[in-house]
Amino acid sequence: MFRPKRLNFITSNKNKVAEVRAILGTLIDIENQAVDLPEIQGTVEDIATEKCRRAAEVIGGPVLTEDTSLEFHALKGLPGPYIKSFLDALGHEGLNKLLDSFETRKAEAVCTFAFCSGPGSDPILFQGRTEGIIVRPRGPVNFGWDPIFEYDGKTYAEMDKEEKNLISHRYKALVKLQDWLTDGRL
């Protein structure tokens, strides 16, 4: 089985690159490249698989991609993989207003990493989930929806990087990737 020493993480989000390097940096060299890929519609798994497959074709080699969802229980999983578009259109307050008439503000943060060894290969998915609640924005507004996702009394934005990197949906997905890289377990 192919075990890379270096991964080309395809994203233009420098915050994601920093988190991945902080979590996986001692195990594997993380390089970064931004590639313009079309966004397809579907489940987060469908989107992650197709995005990774297309990135491997463009790069012509092994790639790692990531997709994040924020699923509101009251909205039966929406905005899900379309959270970036919802956030851009509505902002933090608008996302909160979507839930104002519902009894629950529970949400699930979902991160799906996809690894593809190269063109023509099937991507392998590594997914992490963290349960939380949607709250009015608290903390710095420099990383997506972090100010409105609360876990154990703090929003992601209120946590320092090390604290967030030990409990986040991204961390949980990266642990699965790390296990696969070190000993083949999924």
C-alpha positions, 0 to 999 in steps of 0.5 A: 500500500502507498504510504507517502512521506509528503502530502500536498494539501489542496486548499487556499485556506491558510488557517486549515493548513496551519491546523493540519501542520500542527496536528500531523507535522511530526508525522508527515511533511505537509505541502500546500497548493491552491487549485481551483476545483469546481464545487459539486453538490451532494453529500459531504462524502460525495463532494470530498471524493469528487474534489479529491479525485479531480485534484489528483488529476490536476496535480498528477500525483498524491493529494489530500483535500478537506471538506467541512460541514456544519449540520444543524439538527433543527434543519435536518443537516442543513447547511451541511457541506454548503456552510461556506455559502450560507456563511457568506450570504447570511453571516454569523447572526443570520445563521443564528436567526435560522434557528431562532424559531426552533427548540434545538440549537444542536449542531454537528461539525463534520470534517472529511479528509480525502486522500488520493494516491494519484490520477485514476485511484479511488480516494480514501475518506477520513471523517471526524464529527464533533457535537455542539450548539450554535450560539451568538458569536463570541471570540475572534472572527478570523476562521469561518464559523468558529465564533458560533460553534460552542463545545463544552462551554466555549466557542471554537473561536474562544479556544486557543489553537492547541485546545481546539486542535485536541477536540475539533472535528478536524482533529478527529478526522486527522487522527484517523488519517494519522492512524492510516499513515502509520499502520494502515488502520482506518 
